């Protein structure tokens, strides 16, 4: 437990990428820093432990990035995915600063590598962490500890004393024991509320009981809730979350990257009534995977089934669980506990609607259906070559969009639009300002790194003033 | 999550890893894994022998215990390797020697030691054994022919047992025998073994004995291996001197065999000591406790070999030479006898696995196109 008699310069709530970037930066600037991480050590790091890369602007090829990724293209990519729900000033600041992050990350123990097998589409824009996000988190914790940052695990910031926009102390809980921690500044870097099922139910109703959470059960959004209650300016849609379709057999929490199922565009997806409900071939999978969580969430009992035949084997990243396999569509339906006649009918009608074309999964090909509702507009091939395979799908919640507003100095804004005196925010808790909707691979880590470092620097300066 | 048996967990681990791939940059295991969609026992045995048990993937793993997936590749693959050592052992009935291997190695060494000591005192008068021989002429105590026949026969047996183990391993991978000698792959595999590329952890070294990356294990392994090779070279040079040139041992301190042996001996002291020291500090989370005896037994035996060898060299002109010679040769015999039934076999299967991995890398990616 932290020392109650002490007043820290900087209290960092949270223990993921943004929190660590803030803590290391503040400590290097001479501040005394305490990190309170709600997870136990084994599950530390919030969602960062499941990340794998960092979207980085660059004008020239680097050791791990190909070609160039200039500011304007980066900004346009962001504009596209958010549909304009972004803040150009903050976004461009994050984009520009991303170009300078890699050396700092390396100096603090992070190692990069070229893009992983199966991720060639990201080799130009995203720098991959050697060993992934947990390796990055481990490196930052080692660096932080070496620098003398105090770190407590299993400790949640439960309440914050904030009066007239000024932070005074936090009440932290470790097991049953509560204690007050005084600090001159607060960096809120404790993420969203994706693991908080009751909160998710506020927006989604009972359907949220069938959601799987891709991160640890510790992302409860407690600090976010308290900050909003204490008058912070709210940003982002409170009802929205980033949801992808993942294997329904995944653990309730913390399934991470490996639970995704990447064969949707190669076959059809049906609901529990064995009916199709959306165009599986609308666009390339990397551009579409993030809408399928919501699509499945909208189906009865929040479940779907991706059905492929043996032509698709080896054409997608292998999922973690083996598929349900059968020699006929009827048999597959029985194994998936679907109505065999209904699935046979759906597949028959789909196969009959498929027009001749030249299949090419690497392009938006001309394999389409005709006279079918919903249509499949690319990669439509008859499902006719046994064995047949099925993967059950559920919505997998990655993160939430609700957050607190900040300015370019990572100062948290109060509801009157004025910055709080000594509260800074970084990472997912403020990402909604920039990423109001959709997702851009590796951009969460960019926001966390850029604003984490700014928050750390500003907090250290503020504490000395 | 269901309880899984050894290969069930190994297969599950590889399915998790193949769907995740974050550890791809650490070592050869993960790129080899990515060439597969399913993992039969033969695949798992090959991948397990490719694993250098460095621990990098364990600390980086989102799915490591206490996560319910319970992915601990270093430990699981250590267990699979232990199974393969028994499986490929020749003759098969000696496979059980890999169980409680520390005790086996100790007993074998004690027996070999006793054999040499008793033999020496039985055949040689005490006056000869306990005399100081000018120049350290050890053939006066144990004749050259006795040494050659003893170690020649044992060496042939060891070579046969290891070769059969290698053939069994290679056959199970499904590769034809002639593929092993494809020059490019063989060269690449040997090179990877000789500079321990896969203990570099992608650059900074591997997290051994604990979470912090370090090159310590690589350095100590190099000292051990190259120490061993220097000693071997000393023996070879001595043999050539003896038979080709008729130059009989003992050789001068500045002679090639003695210099090579001394350098090798020093490496074989520092290397095993360092590895034992690291092992004593290893994070129990990544270690496989049932293998401690096998690993430590081999290291102690190497250490005893070099220490007795160096002592023999230092005291070769004194009255202690005779006894030390018997002791040293006893230890070396113990080492030789247990080579096919102890930690040493890892070298055979590791090199074979590295050559196979190089061979696979030289071929186009099979059946897996994701982009």
Interface residues (C-beta under 8 A of the other chain):
Chain A: X42 X43 X49 X50 X52 X111 X113 X116 X117 X118 X120 X121 X128 X129 X130 X131 X132 X133 X134 X135 X138 X142 X251 X254 X256 X257 X258 X259 X260 X262 X313 X314 X315 X316 X317 X318 X319 X320 X321 X322 X361 X362
Chain B: X1 X15 X16 X18 X19 X20 X21 X22 X23 X24 X25 X26 X31 X34 X37 X56 X57 X59 X60 X61 X62 X63 X64 X65 X66 X67 X68 X69 X202 X203 X204 X211 X212 X367 X368 X369 X370 X371
